[in-house]
């Protein structure tokens, strides 16, 4: 695949903050990646789709504010695929230091998957709320 020098693709959409919205977000990420040349059964599509599922589910479960949607943005550059999921709940931030033993805590297991699959991930404040992002390098 030829290397890209700038942002070649972007997908940006708001979803209802519900389990149905999270499922739709996951499906549309997988579909968009396939349309961008990363087939459904490729490791990259499966990895980014799993990360999208975890971050969207967390936005619904932990970031839900009545009447507010969550936003998902997927950007492909020459170096990486970047997934951003934003919600409007400011006071519930994910821990960047996750428990190493998932049995230690009832929450955070999904973020252990994100940490294991993504090259980098983090949390950024936004007004209102927060954005949880993850990057997956295409060549890894």
C-alpha positions, 0 to 999 in steps of 0.5 A: 500500500502506498504511503500517504503524506497527509490525512487521507480519510476521516469519518466523524459521526455522533451516536445516541448514548445507548447500547444501540448507538455503541453497536452502530458505531462499532459496525460503521468503523469496521465498514469504513475501514473496509471501504478504505482498503482494510478488509473486514478480516484483516488484523488492522480492521479487527483491532481498530473495530475492537478498540472502537467497541470498547471506547463506545461502550465506555462512553455509553456506560460511564460518560452518558449524560441524558439527552447528549450523544457521544462522538466518534472520529476515525482518522487515517494518516500515513502513520496511524489510524486514530480513533477518538470517542468523546462524551460530555461527562467531565467528572468520570475520567478513565484511569491511565494506570490500569490494574494489571490483574483484571480480577482486582477491579470490576471496571477497567477491563476494556481499557486493558484491551485498548492498552494491549492493542493500541500503540498509544492511548490517552484522555484529553479534556474537552468542553464539555467532557472528555475525549478518549483516543487510541492510535494503531500503526498500520505497519505494526 
